[in-house]
C-alpha cells in the first residue's frame, strides 16, 4: 500500500454515489433489514446457528417478519457465530471480528461489479464455514489501487474466470451459492474492501482476532464506502 488509508477513504467518498450496486437492490429506495450478529444483540443469547437449517430459519424468518427481501450489516462486528468452523480456532484466540459487510439474499441472486476493474484472483475455499467460491477484483481509482472480495458464491461463478480478465462497472460477475457450496452458510454475499492483498490470492482473512482488530481494520476499510447502504 503506497497511499494512506485516509486518502483512499476520501477518494471513495468522492465517487460513492457513482458506484453500481453489487446486488439487484436499490438500497436508497428499498426497505431492508440491518442484521446484528454481535454479542450485544440480546436475541442471540438463545439463538442456535449450529446447522444451516437453524440459521436459515432465523435469517429468512426475520426477513419475512420485516416484510423485506434483503438484509445487510456486519462490518467491525464482534460476532458470536464463528464457533462452528475450525479455521476460526487456529490460535488460542477465537477469531470474531468481521471485516466485511454481509448482504443476505437467496441463492442464485446476481452479483455485480460496483466499478470497473480486473480479476485479481479466484478460488473455491471449500472448507466448512469458509467462503466457498470466492472472487477478488482489483480496481484503480484516481491512481489508487484497491481490491474487493466476493465470498459465498456459486461454483458456476468461477467458470470462465481468468486472472487479469477485465470487468466493467455493473457487469455481472457471479451469483450467490447454496449452502452445500458456499461454505455451509445461509446464502449471502460477503463483500470486503482490501488495500493490500498481503501476497494472497483467491482468499483473504474475513474474520480477525480481536488482538489484531486495529491492524486488519486498517487493511480492510469500511466496505460501505463502496456499497453506500444507508444504515
C-alpha positions in Angstrom: 0.0 0.0 0.0 1.7 3.2 -1.2 -1.0 5.6 -0.1 -2.7 6.4 3.2 -5.9 4.8 4.3 -7.3 8.3 4.7 -6.5 9.1 1.1 -8.4 6.1 -0.1 -11.4 6.8 2.1 -11.6 10.4 0.8 -11.3 9.2 -2.8 -14.0 6.6 -2.4 -16.3 9.1 -0.7 -16.0 11.4 -3.7 -17.2 8.6 -6.1 -19.5 6.8 -3.7 -22.7 7.8 -5.4 -21.5 6.7 -8.8 -20.8 3.1 -7.9 -23.1 0.3 -9.2 -25.0 -1.9 -6.7 -23.4 -5.3 -6.1 -26.8 -6.9 -5.9 -30.1 -6.1 -7.7 -31.4 -3.8 -4.9 -31.5 0.0 -4.7 -30.8 0.4 -1.0 -31.5 4.1 -1.3 -35.2 3.4 -2.2 -35.9 -0.1 -0.9 -36.6 -1.1 2.7 -34.0 -3.5 4.2 -33.2 -5.1 7.5 -29.9 -4.5 9.4 -28.6 -7.7 11.0 -26.6 -7.6 14.2 -24.8 -10.9 14.9 -22.8 -9.5 17.8 -22.9 -10.5 21.5 -24.7 -7.1 22.0 -27.8 -8.5 20.4 -30.0 -9.9 23.2 -31.9 -12.0 20.6 -28.8 -14.1 20.1 -28.5 -15.3 23.7 -30.7 -18.3 22.9 -30.1 -18.5 19.2 -28.7 -21.7 17.7 -26.7 -21.5 14.5 -25.1 -24.9 14.7 -26.8 -26.0 11.4 -27.6 -24.2 8.2 -31.3 -25.1 8.7 -31.3 -23.3 12.1 -29.6 -20.3 10.5 -32.0 -20.3 7.6 -34.9 -20.3 10.0 -33.5 -17.2 11.7 -32.5 -15.2 8.7 -35.5 -15.9 6.4 -37.8 -15.6 9.4 -36.5 -12.2 10.2 -36.9 -11.0 6.6 -40.4 -12.4 6.4 -41.3 -10.7 9.7 -40.0 -7.4 8.4 -41.6 -7.9 5.0 -38.3 -7.1 3.2 -36.3 -9.1 0.7 -32.8 -8.2 1.8 -30.7 -7.7 5.0 -27.2 -6.3 5.4 -24.6 -5.4 8.0 -21.7 -6.7 10.0 -18.6 -4.6 9.5 -16.3 -4.4 12.5 -18.8 -6.5 14.4 -17.6 -8.8 17.1 -19.6 -11.9 16.3 -20.7 -14.9 18.3 -21.4 -17.2 15.3 -17.9 -18.4 14.5 -17.6 -21.2 16.9 -18.7 -23.6 14.2 -15.6 -23.5 12.0 -12.2 -25.0 12.9 -10.4 -22.3 10.9 -11.6 -19.7 13.4 -9.7 -21.5 16.2 -6.2 -21.5 14.6 -4.8 -19.9 17.7 -5.7 -19.8 21.4 -7.9 -16.8 20.4 -11.2 -17.4 18.5 -11.4 -15.1 15.5 -14.5 -13.0 15.8 -14.1 -9.5 14.2 -16.0 -9.4 10.9 -14.1 -7.4 8.3 -16.8 -7.3 5.6 -20.4 -6.5 5.1 -22.8 -9.3 4.5 -25.8 -9.0 2.2 -28.4 -11.7 2.8 -30.4 -12.7 -0.2 -31.4 -16.1 -1.8 -29.1 -18.4 -3.7 -28.7 -17.5 -7.4 -29.0 -13.8 -6.7 -26.8 -12.0 -9.3 -23.7 -10.2 -8.1 -22.3 -7.2 -10.0 -19.0 -5.3 -10.0 -19.5 -1.9 -8.4 -16.8 -0.3 -10.5 -14.6 -1.4 -13.3 -11.5 -3.4 -12.7 -9.9 -6.8 -13.4 -10.0 -10.2 -11.9 -7.1 -10.4 -9.4 -7.7 -14.0 -8.4 -10.4 -16.5 -7.5 -10.6 -19.8 -5.6 -13.0 -22.3 -4.1 -12.3 -22.0 -0.4 -14.3 -25.2 0.3 -13.5 -25.8 4.0 -16.5 -26.0 6.3 -17.7 -22.5 7.3 -15.3 -20.9 4.9 -16.0 -18.6 1.9 -16.7 -21.3 -0.7 -16.2 -19.9 -4.2 -14.5 -16.5 -4.0 -13.6 -13.8 -6.5 -11.3 -10.9 -5.8 -11.3 -7.9 -8.1 -8.5 -5.2 -8.4 -9.5 -1.6 -9.0 -7.8 1.6 -9.9 -9.4 4.9 -8.9 -7.5 8.2 -9.2 -4.2 6.3 -9.2 -5.1 4.3 -6.1 -5.1 0.5 -6.3 -7.5 -1.5 -4.0 -9.4 -4.7 -4.0 -12.9 -6.0 -3.5 -13.7 -9.5 -2.3 -16.9 -11.5 -3.0 -17.4 -14.6 -0.9 -20.0 -17.4 -0.6 -20.7 -17.6 -4.4 -21.9 -20.4 -6.6 -19.4 -22.8 -8.2 -20.6 -21.6 -11.6 -19.4 -18.1 -10.7 -15.8 -19.3 -11.3 -16.5 -20.7 -14.7 -14.6 -18.8 -17.4 -12.7 -16.6 -15.0 -9.1 -15.9 -15.5 -6.6 -13.5 -13.9 -6.4 -10.0 -15.4 -9.8 -10.5 -17.0 -11.4 -7.1 -17.5 -14.6 -6.3 -15.7 -16.9 -3.4 -16.5 -18.8 -1.4 -13.9 -22.2 -3.0 -13.3 -21.2 -6.3 -15.1 -22.5 -9.5 -13.5 -19.5 -11.4 -12.1 -21.2 -14.1 -10.1 -24.3 -15.5 -8.3 -24.8 -16.4 -4.7 -24.2 -20.0 -3.8 -26.3 -22.6 -2.0 -25.2 -23.8 1.5 -23.8 -27.0 0.0 -21.3 -25.0 -2.0 -20.8 -21.6 -0.2 -19.1 -22.9 3.0 -22.3 -24.1 4.7 -23.9 -20.8 5.3 -27.4 -19.4 4.7 -27.0 -17.7 1.2 -25.4 -14.3 1.4 -22.7 -12.2 -0.1 -19.6 -11.4 2.0 -18.3 -8.1 0.5 -14.9 -6.8 1.7 -12.7 -3.9 0.8 -8.9 -4.5 0.9 -6.0 -2.1 0.5 -3.2 -4.7 0.4 -3.6 -8.4 -0.5 -0.5 -9.2 1.5 0.6 -11.7 -1.1 -2.6 -13.7 -1.1 -4.7 -15.0 -4.0 -8.2 -16.1 -4.1 -8.6 -15.7 -0.3 -8.2 -13.2 2.4 -8.9 -13.2 6.1 -12.5 -12.1 6.6 -12.7 -12.5 10.4 -9.8 -11.3 12.5 -8.6 -12.0 16.0 -9.7 -9.3 18.5 -6.0 -8.7 19.3 -5.4 -7.8 15.6 -8.5 -5.8 15.1 -6.8 -2.4 14.6 -4.3 -3.8 12.0 -7.0 -5.5 9.9 -9.4 -2.6 10.1 -6.5 -0.5 8.6 -6.0 -3.0 5.8 -9.8 -3.5 5.3 -11.7 -0.2 5.5 -15.4 0.0 5.8 -16.9 -1.7 2.7 -19.9 0.7 2.9 -17.6 3.3 1.2 -18.4 1.3 -1.9 -21.8 -0.2 -1.1 -23.3 3.1 0.1 -26.0 1.4 2.1 -27.9 3.9 4.3 -27.5 2.1 7.7 
